[in-house]
Amino acid sequence: MTTSLTEEIKIHLSRENDEFRTLLHQHHEHERRLAELASKSFLSTDEEMEEKRLKKEKLHLKDRMEEIGREHRARVGTTH
């Protein structure tokens, strides 16, 4: 059994679970901003700090989404 969320579960939870939907939106926003920072040839000290903070927050968001997915699978079984 894999620990990562399948696309089917992500879609279902993004429709049915407000917390998951919010976390997913925040995760995408962090990805977008990190891509902006990665495209720069030089980061200021503040931008480097922001990048580190965003990476940590993004990981926490993903961890919580995975937790919600595990809870969902436990409730409905592994049919999704």
N, C-alpha and C positions, 0 to 999 in steps of 0.2 A: 504494500500500500504506500502510495506516495504522500509526502507531507505537504506538497505545494497544492494550491488551489487549482482546480481545472477551470477552463474558461466557462463551462456550463454553470459551475457553482458560483463563479464571480458574477456572471450575468444574473443569475437567480437572486443572489444576495444584494446586488446593486439595485434590483427592483423592489425587493421585499424588506430590506433591513436598512433603516435610516442611518444607523451608526456606520455600517459597512460602506454605504454610499458616500457619506461624509469623509471617511478615511480614504476611500479610493480617490475622491476628488483632490484631497490634500496631497496624496501620494503623487498624482499626476502633476499637480502644481510644483511640487518639489522637483520632480524629474525635469519639468520645463525649465525651471530656474537653474538647476544644475547643468543642463545642456547649454544655457546661455553663458554660464560661468566657464564651462569647458571650452567654449568657442573663443574665449579671449586668449590672447597670447601672453598676457601678464595679469595677475590678480593683485590687487592692493591687499594690505594686511587685513582690512575689514572684509574684503571679499573672500579671502582665504578662511577667515573665521566663520563667515556665513556658509561657505561650502562645507566645512566640517560639521557645523550645526545642522545643516539641511540633510547631510548624509546620515547623521545619527537619528534625526527625527524621521526620515524616510524609513529607516530600518525599524524603528519603533512602530510606525504605521503599518508596515508590512507584517510585523510580528502580531499585532492586534488583529489584522485582517485574517491571518492564518488561524488565530485562536477562534475567531468567529466562525471560520470555515470548519474547524474541527468540531465545534459545538453543534453546528448545523448537521454535519455528517453523523454525529452521535444521535441526534434527534431523529433524523430521517433514514438512517442507515447509509450504506455506501452506494445507493442507486444513482446518485448524482455525480 
